[in-house]
Amino acid sequence: MKSYEELIVWQKGMDVVVLVYELTNLLPKSEIYGLTSQMRRASVSIPSNIAEGYTRKGRQEYLQFLRIAFGSGAELETQLKIAERLEFVSKQDTEKTLALLDEVMRMLNALIRSLSPKP
């Protein structure tokens, strides 16, 4: 592959960002510096870290950035569930985003496993 943009996991990560931005527009304006900001940063971190890791020279560095992307995904999942619990959004509102995020997380996990040294 010539570019990280060819990675399906990066492309789907970008789709997660779009969904999160749309979803956070539903949150109360009082959350602009709270949950809205956190959710947007976590979502942006996923494809950003995939891209940054891809451009690094070594496999270990790439793995580290993929792990950071995975962590950001877990952070975002938690924040989406917090938004539901606080009743800022409904379960139906988050369903599509959580489903795509789950797919991205599974893809990241598989990529991390495939690049990790075998015991």
ABEGO torsion letter per residue (X at the ends): XABAAABAAAAAAAAAAAAAAAAAAABBAAAAABAAAAAAAAAAAAAAAAAAAAABABAAAAAAAAAAAAAAAAAAAAAAAAAAAAGABBAAAAAAAAAAAAAAAAAAAAAAAAABBBX
